[in-house]
Amino acid sequence: MALTERDVLDFVKEQDVKFVRLAFCDIFGVQKNISIMPHQLEKAFSHGISFDASAVRGFLAVDKSDLFLRPAPETMCILPWRSQNGLVIRLMCNIFNPDGTPFDGSCRYLLAKARERAAAMGYTCNIGAECEFYVFPLDNAGRPTSEPLDEGGYFDVFPLDKGENVRREICLTLEQMGINPERSHHEQGPGQNEIDFRYDDVLTTADNLITFRWAVATIAQSNGLYASFEPKPIEGRSGNGLHVNISMVKDGKNIFDDSLTEGRLCDEAEHFIAGLLNRVREICAFTNPKEQSYKRLGVCEAPRYVTWSRGNRSQLIRIPYASKESKRIELRSPDCACNPYLAFALILNAGLDGIENAETLPKESMENAYDKPLSDYQALPSTLKEAKELAGSSKFVVRVLGEKAVADYLGV
């Protein structure tokens, strides 16, 4: 059961919480926060805490710059690394205008609207995120070095894998913060790691991903290491992907569970995948937001073409072979530099458009897309410039995010 405002206020009093961190993200997915004293929390819930929105990229101009943070009680978590001399908690916040209306430039609000749209259509969207990162030692001045922590490879163990202990500490920290890690291992690149946490409601997963990146970076630094979520930290080696696993539940049934339809996808599932395929090139500037994002696509098990398949990891969208309760689709193009709120809002709306319009799913691709060019299929953008041009001319992207947010994000 989700925490209420009363639950949080009681916890703060009973546990003698010393500081409350009110967190939010700018339009690029960079976490920001304000610390308040515990006696200010009730005011934060009822009226909000004001801040200067002109100082946050993509928010407001200086002449009308007041916005208010109101914490979402269900997002409360303890910060284990800040709680040695009294507990410190963090709450993700919704953002409001002075008149009490939601601020439409808040990326969390944009994802909440997508979730509401899905609910109005009868769907609950759950997402699981598989997040990869590299680890580099810090030098004596605390700066990241260019040599990775180890020369281990996929699923290696110590001594090839020197990240075992830090991954263990990260997983234990995540548990203390209310996030449930499920798997962790060494990835393909030297010093590259992956930690997967349990799927959840789409908005909760976006909150958790922001928290995850923060926890990983913090625990790494406390161990004399630097965690990089950059899409391509080392030239010629595997990039950091963010595989997005999506399930859609309607009337208690997962539409991607093909065991209910004798091994074939139901119509709704086909329409959802078609909607995502039809719009995925337009949203690449948000799912793959950096120049080096496009050095990752098409190499080292990252997709290049707008395709789908069952099981085939060379395709953009694959349907993993999984037990009934784990049936899902996996979008393999996004990377860890994205703003998950905007990325998930676009992904979910693309699929919902596909369902609403009964869009037709193209033929399944059975080929190995890493071996040769697939001339029969569209390719994803090859540069950030191309991705931004596609996003800037997309009526779909503007409809979902709004003209101002798109212009601010793209730098138009």
Salt bridges, closest charged atoms under 4 A:
ASP10 OD1 - ARG6 NE 3.21
ASP16 OD2 - LYS18 NZ 2.94
ASP26 OD2 - ARG57 NH2 3.52
GLU130 OE1 - HIS243 ND1 3.58
ASP139 OD2 - ARG143 NE 3.49
ASP150 OD1 - HIS186 NE2 2.78
ASP161 OD2 - ARG167 NH2 2.68
GLU182 OE1 - ARG183 NH1 3.89
GLU182 OE2 - ARG198 NH1 3.53
GLU194 OE2 - HIS185 NE2 3.78
ASP196 OD2 - ARG183 NE 3.52
ASP201 OD2 - ARG115 NH1 2.93
ASP207 OD2 - ARG108 NH2 2.72
GLU230 OE2 - LYS290 NZ 2.73
ASP258 OD2 - ARG310 NH1 2.92
ASP258 OD1 - LYS327 NZ 3.25
ASP267 OD1 - ARG264 NH1 4.00
GLU268 OE2 - LYS250 NZ 3.39
GLU330 OE2 - HIS243 ND1 3.53
GLU330 OE1 - ARG318 NE 2.43
GLU330 OE1 - ARG332 NH1 3.14
ASP353 OD1 - ARG117 NH2 2.67
ASP353 OD2 - ARG279 NE 3.60
ASP353 OD2 - ARG399 NH2 2.32
GLU356 OE1 - ARG117 NH2 3.03
GLU359 OE2 - ARG279 NH2 2.66
GLU367 OE1 - LYS372 NZ 3.08
GLU386 OE2 - ARG281 NH2 3.64
GLU389 OE2 - LYS385 NZ 2.68
ASP408 OD2 - LYS404 NZ 2.58
